[in-house]
Amino acid sequence: MSVLVEFAMFPTDKGESVSSYVSRVIKVVDESGVNYKLTPMGTVFETETVDEALSVLKNSYEVLAPDCNRVYATVKFDIRKNRSNRMSQKIASIETKLGREVKK
């Protein structure tokens, strides 16, 4: 199974710049061992189960909870059975259709 997750999570009670808090979240994702990609507007990661994905999200929240009174999060899931490695495969499919060389 492939569980693709796109999410953003940050406190809304810490002023205009929250990169130090987002860095905490990304550290959790990084240390989880899941394959992920950081983007300017969020993070995409892939797990093999929904439970694994939810664990990453829960741990991400928990790193903010001690000193953040309000946390905003958006989460999107794309769950597909009998597939894996879709983070790179989905991009490669589009690049191929555009006639571009697929980066490995």
N, CA, C and O atoms as CSV, one atom per row, in Angstrom:
chain,resi,resn,atom,element,x,y,z
A,1,MET,N,N,0.850,-1.175,0.000
A,1,MET,CA,C,0.000,0.000,0.000
A,1,MET,C,C,0.892,1.234,0.000
A,1,MET,O,O,2.004,1.214,0.527
A,2,SER,N,N,0.396,2.285,-0.588
A,2,SER,CA,C,1.093,3.568,-0.588
A,2,SER,C,C,0.165,4.623,-0.008
A,2,SER,O,O,-0.953,4.815,-0.485
A,3,VAL,N,N,0.637,5.296,1.015
A,3,VAL,CA,C,-0.112,6.398,1.612
A,3,VAL,C,C,0.700,7.667,1.387
A,3,VAL,O,O,1.701,7.908,2.061
A,4,LEU,N,N,0.253,8.470,0.432
A,4,LEU,CA,C,0.884,9.758,0.182
A,4,LEU,C,C,0.182,10.803,1.037
A,4,LEU,O,O,-1.047,10.853,1.086
A,5,VAL,N,N,0.956,11.621,1.699
A,5,VAL,CA,C,0.407,12.662,2.565
A,5,VAL,C,C,1.063,13.987,2.193
A,5,VAL,O,O,2.283,14.080,2.057
A,6,GLU,N,N,0.236,14.996,2.034
A,6,GLU,CA,C,0.737,16.352,1.889
A,6,GLU,C,C,0.191,17.133,3.070
A,6,GLU,O,O,-1.019,17.159,3.295
A,7,PHE,N,N,1.093,17.781,3.837
A,7,PHE,CA,C,0.609,18.505,4.996
A,7,PHE,C,C,1.446,19.741,5.277
A,7,PHE,O,O,2.595,19.867,4.852
A,8,ALA,N,N,0.822,20.636,6.006
A,8,ALA,CA,C,1.494,21.807,6.556
A,8,ALA,C,C,1.000,21.937,7.992
A,8,ALA,O,O,-0.183,21.737,8.271
A,9,MET,N,N,1.906,22.270,8.893
A,9,MET,CA,C,1.537,22.409,10.304
A,9,MET,C,C,2.406,23.504,10.921
A,9,MET,O,O,3.631,23.488,10.801
A,10,PHE,N,N,1.747,24.453,11.583
A,10,PHE,CA,C,2.479,25.551,12.186
A,10,PHE,C,C,1.613,26.242,13.236
A,10,PHE,O,O,0.386,26.166,13.179
A,11,PRO,N,N,2.249,26.914,14.193
A,11,PRO,CA,C,1.476,27.639,15.205
A,11,PRO,C,C,0.957,28.957,14.628
A,11,PRO,O,O,1.597,29.571,13.774
A,12,THR,N,N,-0.201,29.375,15.106
A,12,THR,CA,C,-0.738,30.671,14.672
A,12,THR,C,C,-0.593,31.727,15.754
A,12,THR,O,O,-1.015,32.868,15.568
A,13,ASP,N,N,-0.011,31.365,16.863
A,13,ASP,CA,C,0.110,32.306,17.982
A,13,ASP,C,C,1.560,32.741,18.238
A,13,ASP,O,O,1.891,33.190,19.335
A,14,LYS,N,N,2.419,32.607,17.223
A,14,LYS,CA,C,3.839,32.897,17.429
A,14,LYS,C,C,4.382,33.982,16.507
A,14,LYS,O,O,5.592,34.065,16.296
A,15,GLY,N,N,3.514,34.803,15.964
A,15,GLY,CA,C,3.977,35.910,15.134
A,15,GLY,C,C,4.056,35.580,13.659
A,15,GLY,O,O,3.562,34.553,13.192
A,16,GLU,N,N,4.697,36.492,12.944
A,16,GLU,CA,C,4.726,36.421,11.486
A,16,GLU,C,C,5.649,35.330,10.946
A,16,GLU,O,O,5.300,34.663,9.972
A,17,SER,N,N,6.801,35.138,11.546
A,17,SER,CA,C,7.751,34.131,11.076
A,17,SER,C,C,7.704,32.917,11.998
A,17,SER,O,O,7.932,33.033,13.202
A,18,VAL,N,N,7.408,31.757,11.426
A,18,VAL,CA,C,7.290,30.541,12.232
A,18,VAL,C,C,8.257,29.444,11.767
A,18,VAL,O,O,8.056,28.266,12.065
A,19,SER,N,N,9.293,29.834,11.045
A,19,SER,CA,C,10.213,28.829,10.501
A,19,SER,C,C,10.893,28.003,11.582
A,19,SER,O,O,11.188,26.830,11.355
A,20,SER,N,N,11.147,28.572,12.737
A,20,SER,CA,C,11.777,27.780,13.801
A,20,SER,C,C,10.839,26.673,14.279
A,20,SER,O,O,11.296,25.602,14.677
A,21,TYR,N,N,9.548,26.923,14.240
A,21,TYR,CA,C,8.565,25.905,14.635
A,21,TYR,C,C,8.381,24.875,13.523
A,21,TYR,O,O,8.282,23.678,13.791
A,22,VAL,N,N,8.334,25.339,12.285
A,22,VAL,CA,C,8.225,24.414,11.153
A,22,VAL,C,C,9.457,23.509,11.115
A,22,VAL,O,O,9.353,22.334,10.765
A,23,SER,N,N,10.606,24.046,11.471
A,23,SER,CA,C,11.832,23.230,11.510
A,23,SER,C,C,11.699,22.077,12.493
A,23,SER,O,O,12.213,20.987,12.242
A,24,ARG,N,N,11.028,22.300,13.591
A,24,ARG,CA,C,10.787,21.213,14.550
A,24,ARG,C,C,9.957,20.101,13.906
A,24,ARG,O,O,10.245,18.915,14.068
A,25,VAL,N,N,8.937,20.509,13.183
A,25,VAL,CA,C,8.064,19.531,12.516
A,25,VAL,C,C,8.861,18.740,11.487
A,25,VAL,O,O,8.743,17.516,11.421
A,26,ILE,N,N,9.664,19.419,10.691
A,26,ILE,CA,C,10.446,18.734,9.656
A,26,ILE,C,C,11.464,17.796,10.292
A,26,ILE,O,O,11.746,16.733,9.739
A,27,LYS,N,N,12.011,18.161,11.418
A,27,LYS,CA,C,12.944,17.265,12.119
A,27,LYS,C,C,12.236,15.969,12.516
A,27,LYS,O,O,12.813,14.887,12.407
A,28,VAL,N,N,10.994,16.077,12.975
A,28,VAL,CA,C,10.213,14.883,13.322
A,28,VAL,C,C,10.026,14.003,12.086
A,28,VAL,O,O,10.217,12.789,12.145
A,29,VAL,N,N,9.654,14.623,10.974
A,29,VAL,CA,C,9.452,13.865,9.733
A,29,VAL,C,C,10.759,13.205,9.315
A,29,VAL,O,O,10.780,12.024,8.970
A,30,ASP,N,N,11.836,13.959,9.346
A,30,ASP,CA,C,13.147,13.436,8.960
A,30,ASP,C,C,13.559,12.255,9.834
A,30,ASP,O,O,14.021,11.231,9.331
A,31,GLU,N,N,13.389,12.404,11.132
A,31,GLU,CA,C,13.791,11.343,12.059
A,31,GLU,C,C,12.861,10.129,12.012
A,31,GLU,O,O,13.213,9.061,12.512
A,32,SER,N,N,11.689,10.286,11.423
A,32,SER,CA,C,10.761,9.151,11.310
A,32,SER,C,C,11.258,8.124,10.294
A,32,SER,O,O,10.855,6.961,10.327
A,33,GLY,N,N,12.135,8.563,9.391
A,33,GLY,CA,C,12.669,7.655,8.384
A,33,GLY,C,C,11.823,7.535,7.130
A,33,GLY,O,O,12.186,6.789,6.221
A,34,VAL,N,N,10.714,8.241,7.053
A,34,VAL,CA,C,9.878,8.165,5.848
A,34,VAL,C,C,10.504,8.991,4.727
A,34,VAL,O,O,11.236,9.950,4.971
A,35,ASN,N,N,10.200,8.597,3.504
A,35,ASN,CA,C,10.626,9.362,2.346
A,35,ASN,C,C,9.769,10.626,2.295
A,35,ASN,O,O,8.542,10.538,2.342
A,36,TYR,N,N,10.399,11.806,2.200
A,36,TYR,CA,C,9.622,13.041,2.194
A,36,TYR,C,C,10.274,14.079,1.302
A,36,TYR,O,O,11.448,13.978,0.944
A,37,LYS,N,N,9.475,15.083,0.952
A,37,LYS,CA,C,9.965,16.218,0.178
A,37,LYS,C,C,9.386,17.479,0.784
A,37,LYS,O,O,8.170,17.618,0.917
A,38,LEU,N,N,10.257,18.386,1.147
A,38,LEU,CA,C,9.868,19.682,1.676
A,38,LEU,C,C,9.596,20.614,0.500
A,38,LEU,O,O,10.386,20.674,-0.442
A,39,THR,N,N,8.490,21.333,0.552
A,39,THR,CA,C,8.162,22.328,-0.467
A,39,THR,C,C,7.965,23.673,0.225
A,39,THR,O,O,7.894,23.719,1.453
A,40,PRO,N,N,7.876,24.756,-0.521
A,40,PRO,CA,C,7.687,26.060,0.120
A,40,PRO,C,C,6.368,26.189,0.888
A,40,PRO,O,O,6.254,27.028,1.782
A,41,MET,N,N,5.382,25.369,0.549
A,41,MET,CA,C,4.060,25.494,1.159
A,41,MET,C,C,3.655,24.292,2.008
A,41,MET,O,O,2.535,24.251,2.519
A,42,GLY,N,N,4.541,23.323,2.165
A,42,GLY,CA,C,4.198,22.144,2.949
A,42,GLY,C,C,5.209,21.037,2.728
A,42,GLY,O,O,6.294,21.256,2.190
A,43,THR,N,N,4.831,19.861,3.149
A,43,THR,CA,C,5.703,18.693,3.056
A,43,THR,C,C,4.884,17.512,2.548
A,43,THR,O,O,3.735,17.324,2.947
A,44,VAL,N,N,5.484,16.720,1.668
A,44,VAL,CA,C,4.872,15.500,1.152
A,44,VAL,C,C,5.700,14.326,1.654
A,44,VAL,O,O,6.928,14.342,1.579
A,45,PHE,N,N,5.019,13.310,2.165
A,45,PHE,CA,C,5.737,12.098,2.555
A,45,PHE,C,C,4.919,10.881,2.191
A,45,PHE,O,O,3.720,10.974,1.930
A,46,GLU,N,N,5.588,9.724,2.175
A,46,GLU,CA,C,4.929,8.476,1.796
A,46,GLU,C,C,5.218,7.405,2.844
A,46,GLU,O,O,6.358,7.232,3.277
A,47,THR,N,N,4.174,6.697,3.241
A,47,THR,CA,C,4.300,5.570,4.153
A,47,THR,C,C,3.612,4.360,3.528
A,47,THR,O,O,2.981,4.460,2.477
A,48,GLU,N,N,3.747,3.220,4.195
A,48,GLU,CA,C,3.106,2.003,3.705
A,48,GLU,C,C,1.743,1.765,4.339
A,48,GLU,O,O,0.948,0.978,3.825
A,49,THR,N,N,1.464,2.443,5.460
A,49,THR,CA,C,0.171,2.248,6.126
A,49,THR,C,C,-0.391,3.595,6.593
A,49,THR,O,O,0.338,4.570,6.772
A,50,VAL,N,N,-1.693,3.611,6.780
A,50,VAL,CA,C,-2.343,4.805,7.314
A,50,VAL,C,C,-1.866,5.061,8.742
A,50,VAL,O,O,-1.653,6.211,9.127
A,51,ASP,N,N,-1.699,4.005,9.523
A,51,ASP,CA,C,-1.225,4.170,10.899
A,51,ASP,C,C,0.137,4.860,10.957
A,51,ASP,O,O,0.364,5.718,11.810
A,52,GLU,N,N,1.041,4.485,10.052
A,52,GLU,CA,C,2.356,5.133,10.006
A,52,GLU,C,C,2.205,6.623,9.691
A,52,GLU,O,O,2.852,7.465,10.314
A,53,ALA,N,N,1.352,6.936,8.728
A,53,ALA,CA,C,1.136,8.338,8.343
A,53,ALA,C,C,0.569,9.129,9.515
A,53,ALA,O,O,1.028,10.233,9.807
A,54,LEU,N,N,-0.424,8.562,10.182
A,54,LEU,CA,C,-1.027,9.251,11.317
A,54,LEU,C,C,-0.032,9.431,12.459
A,54,LEU,O,O,-0.089,10.429,13.177
A,55,SER,N,N,0.868,8.485,12.632
A,55,SER,CA,C,1.892,8.590,13.664
A,55,SER,C,C,2.826,9.771,13.389
A,55,SER,O,O,3.176,10.515,14.306
A,56,VAL,N,N,3.227,9.941,12.132
A,56,VAL,CA,C,4.085,11.075,11.776
A,56,VAL,C,C,3.360,12.390,12.070
A,56,VAL,O,O,3.952,13.323,12.613
A,57,LEU,N,N,2.085,12.457,11.712
A,57,LEU,CA,C,1.305,13.675,11.959
A,57,LEU,C,C,1.139,13.938,13.458
A,57,LEU,O,O,1.272,15.074,13.913
A,58,LYS,N,N,0.851,12.894,14.209
A,58,LYS,CA,C,0.680,13.037,15.659
A,58,LYS,C,C,1.975,13.513,16.310
A,58,LYS,O,O,1.962,14.422,17.140
A,59,ASN,N,N,3.096,12.895,15.930
A,59,ASN,CA,C,4.387,13.282,16.489
A,59,ASN,C,C,4.761,14.715,16.096
A,59,ASN,O,O,5.400,15.433,16.865
A,60,SER,N,N,4.360,15.111,14.907
A,60,SER,CA,C,4.610,16.482,14.459
A,60,SER,C,C,3.857,17.470,15.336
A,60,SER,O,O,4.405,18.493,15.746
A,61,TYR,N,N,2.615,17.162,15.617
A,61,TYR,CA,C,1.839,18.030,16.501
A,61,TYR,C,C,2.451,18.059,17.903
A,61,TYR,O,O,2.576,19.123,18.509
A,62,GLU,N,N,2.824,16.911,18.403
A,62,GLU,CA,C,3.325,16.827,19.776
A,62,GLU,C,C,4.603,17.626,20.002
A,62,GLU,O,O,4.872,18.050,21.126
A,63,VAL,N,N,5.393,17.836,18.958
A,63,VAL,CA,C,6.608,18.636,19.119
A,63,VAL,C,C,6.269,20.131,19.245
A,63,VAL,O,O,7.070,20.909,19.763
A,64,LEU,N,N,5.098,20.521,18.775
A,64,LEU,CA,C,4.655,21.916,18.893
A,64,LEU,C,C,3.814,22.174,20.140
A,64,LEU,O,O,3.805,23.284,20.672
A,65,ALA,N,N,3.121,21.164,20.594
A,65,ALA,CA,C,2.127,21.308,21.663
A,65,ALA,C,C,2.641,21.957,22.956
A,65,ALA,O,O,1.915,22.756,23.548
A,66,PRO,N,N,3.844,21.654,23.414
A,66,PRO,CA,C,4.255,22.201,24.717
A,66,PRO,C,C,4.258,23.729,24.815
A,66,PRO,O,O,3.961,24.276,25.877
A,67,ASP,N,N,4.585,24.415,23.734
A,67,ASP,CA,C,4.665,25.880,23.838
A,67,ASP,C,C,3.863,26.628,22.767
A,67,ASP,O,O,4.079,27.819,22.544
A,68,CYS,N,N,2.955,25.934,22.119
A,68,CYS,CA,C,2.087,26.574,21.121
A,68,CYS,C,C,0.631,26.381,21.550
A,68,CYS,O,O,0.163,25.255,21.715
A,69,ASN,N,N,-0.058,27.478,21.723
A,69,ASN,CA,C,-1.448,27.395,22.162
A,69,ASN,C,C,-2.428,27.127,21.021
A,69,ASN,O,O,-3.534,26.639,21.250
A,70,ARG,N,N,-2.021,27.447,19.802
A,70,ARG,CA,C,-2.895,27.232,18.661
A,70,ARG,C,C,-2.053,26.762,17.486
A,70,ARG,O,O,-1.105,27.433,17.077
A,71,VAL,N,N,-2.410,25.597,16.945
A,71,VAL,CA,C,-1.680,25.004,15.821
A,71,VAL,C,C,-2.649,24.807,14.672
A,71,VAL,O,O,-3.741,24.268,14.847
A,72,TYR,N,N,-2.236,25.250,13.494
A,72,TYR,CA,C,-3.029,25.096,12.276
A,72,TYR,C,C,-2.404,23.976,11.449
A,72,TYR,O,O,-1.181,23.884,11.340
A,73,ALA,N,N,-3.246,23.132,10.871
A,73,ALA,CA,C,-2.730,22.061,10.019
A,73,ALA,C,C,-3.673,21.815,8.857
A,73,ALA,O,O,-4.894,21.870,9.008
A,74,THR,N,N,-3.100,21.545,7.706
A,74,THR,CA,C,-3.853,21.048,6.565
A,74,THR,C,C,-3.243,19.702,6.208
A,74,THR,O,O,-2.025,19.532,6.258
A,75,VAL,N,N,-4.088,18.749,5.849
A,75,VAL,CA,C,-3.602,17.412,5.523
A,75,VAL,C,C,-4.415,16.858,4.367
A,75,VAL,O,O,-5.644,16.927,4.367
A,76,LYS,N,N,-3.716,16.308,3.378
A,76,LYS,CA,C,-4.359,15.606,2.266
A,76,LYS,C,C,-3.749,14.207,2.184
A,76,LYS,O,O,-2.539,14.040,2.336
A,77,PHE,N,N,-4.588,13.213,1.947
A,77,PHE,CA,C,-4.150,11.827,1.799
A,77,PHE,C,C,-4.492,11.323,0.405
A,77,PHE,O,O,-5.535,11.672,-0.148
A,78,ASP,N,N,-3.617,10.505,-0.161
A,78,ASP,CA,C,-3.887,9.736,-1.375
A,78,ASP,C,C,-3.452,8.310,-1.053
A,78,ASP,O,O,-2.260,8.005,-1.013
A,79,ILE,N,N,-4.427,7.451,-0.827
A,79,ILE,CA,C,-4.155,6.080,-0.378
A,79,ILE,C,C,-4.450,5.124,-1.522
A,79,ILE,O,O,-5.545,5.129,-2.085
A,80,ARG,N,N,-3.466,4.310,-1.857
A,80,ARG,CA,C,-3.648,3.373,-2.980
A,80,ARG,C,C,-3.060,2.016,-2.626
A,80,ARG,O,O,-1.901,1.900,-2.229
A,81,LYS,N,N,-3.883,1.007,-2.779
A,81,LYS,CA,C,-3.443,-0.366,-2.516
A,81,LYS,C,C,-2.569,-0.867,-3.664
A,81,LYS,O,O,-2.657,-0.391,-4.795
A,82,ASN,N,N,-1.730,-1.837,-3.335
A,82,ASN,CA,C,-0.897,-2.545,-4.312
A,82,ASN,C,C,0.067,-1.641,-5.075
A,82,ASN,O,O,0.409,-1.929,-6.222
A,83,ARG,N,N,0.501,-0.567,-4.456
A,83,ARG,CA,C,1.480,0.334,-5.065
A,83,ARG,C,C,2.499,0.756,-4.020
A,83,ARG,O,O,2.260,0.632,-2.819
A,84,SER,N,N,3.632,1.252,-4.485
A,84,SER,CA,C,4.646,1.818,-3.597
A,84,SER,C,C,5.482,2.804,-4.397
A,84,SER,O,O,5.394,2.854,-5.624
A,85,ASN,N,N,6.289,3.583,-3.702
A,85,ASN,CA,C,7.209,4.532,-4.332
A,85,ASN,C,C,6.494,5.509,-5.271
A,85,ASN,O,O,7.025,5.864,-6.323
A,86,ARG,N,N,5.315,5.931,-4.895
A,86,ARG,CA,C,4.545,6.807,-5.773
A,86,ARG,C,C,5.012,8.253,-5.764
A,86,ARG,O,O,4.700,9.001,-6.691
A,87,MET,N,N,5.749,8.664,-4.747
A,87,MET,CA,C,6.247,10.043,-4.761
A,87,MET,C,C,7.054,10.305,-6.022
A,87,MET,O,O,6.859,11.320,-6.690
A,88,SER,N,N,7.944,9.406,-6.342
A,88,SER,CA,C,8.770,9.610,-7.539
A,88,SER,C,C,8.056,9.146,-8.806
A,88,SER,O,O,8.233,9.750,-9.864
A,89,GLN,N,N,7.257,8.095,-8.721
A,89,GLN,CA,C,6.577,7.582,-9.910
A,89,GLN,C,C,5.576,8.569,-10.489
A,89,GLN,O,O,5.466,8.696,-11.708
A,90,LYS,N,N,4.845,9.266,-9.631
A,90,LYS,CA,C,3.853,10.224,-10.122
A,90,LYS,C,C,4.532,11.382,-10.860
A,90,LYS,O,O,4.040,11.833,-11.895
A,91,ILE,N,N,5.647,11.857,-10.334
A,91,ILE,CA,C,6.400,12.927,-10.991
A,91,ILE,C,C,6.977,12.429,-12.314
A,91,ILE,O,O,6.891,13.119,-13.330
A,92,ALA,N,N,7.561,11.240,-12.302
A,92,ALA,CA,C,8.151,10.668,-13.517
A,92,ALA,C,C,7.110,10.496,-14.617
A,92,ALA,O,O,7.406,10.720,-15.791
A,93,SER,N,N,5.911,10.106,-14.250
A,93,SER,CA,C,4.844,9.930,-15.237
A,93,SER,C,C,4.533,11.245,-15.955
A,93,SER,O,O,4.383,11.266,-17.177
A,94,ILE,N,N,4.439,12.308,-15.219
A,94,ILE,CA,C,4.156,13.620,-15.819
A,94,ILE,C,C,5.333,14.098,-16.663
A,94,ILE,O,O,5.148,14.587,-17.778
A,95,GLU,N,N,6.544,13.956,-16.126
A,95,GLU,CA,C,7.728,14.376,-16.881
A,95,GLU,C,C,7.818,13.631,-18.215
A,95,GLU,O,O,8.144,14.233,-19.239
A,96,THR,N,N,7.535,12.340,-18.210
A,96,THR,CA,C,7.555,11.548,-19.436
A,96,THR,C,C,6.522,12.056,-20.432
A,96,THR,O,O,6.817,12.196,-21.619
A,97,LYS,N,N,5.326,12.328,-19.959
A,97,LYS,CA,C,4.253,12.823,-20.832
A,97,LYS,C,C,4.591,14.203,-21.406
A,97,LYS,O,O,4.120,14.556,-22.487
A,98,LEU,N,N,5.398,14.979,-20.690
A,98,LEU,CA,C,5.839,16.283,-21.181
A,98,LEU,C,C,7.051,16.177,-22.096
A,98,LEU,O,O,7.506,17.178,-22.648
A,99,GLY,N,N,7.579,14.955,-22.259
A,99,GLY,CA,C,8.726,14.746,-23.123
A,99,GLY,C,C,10.036,15.153,-22.488
A,99,GLY,O,O,11.016,15.420,-23.184
A,100,ARG,N,N,10.057,15.199,-21.189
A,100,ARG,CA,C,11.263,15.581,-20.465
A,100,ARG,C,C,12.010,14.353,-19.976
A,100,ARG,O,O,11.430,13.285,-19.778
A,101,GLU,N,N,13.296,14.530,-19.788
A,101,GLU,CA,C,14.105,13.449,-19.223
A,101,GLU,C,C,13.744,13.288,-17.749
A,101,GLU,O,O,13.667,14.269,-17.009
A,102,VAL,N,N,13.527,12.063,-17.339
A,102,VAL,CA,C,13.160,11.788,-15.953
A,102,VAL,C,C,14.409,11.777,-15.094
A,102,VAL,O,O,15.367,11.056,-15.375
A,103,LYS,N,N,14.389,12.604,-14.018
A,103,LYS,CA,C,15.512,12.671,-13.084
A,103,LYS,C,C,15.450,11.489,-12.137
A,103,LYS,O,O,14.375,11.117,-11.666
A,104,LYS,N,N,16.601,10.899,-11.858
A,104,LYS,CA,C,16.627,9.753,-10.945
A,104,LYS,C,C,17.330,10.082,-9.684
A,104,LYS,O,O,17.445,9.232,-8.801
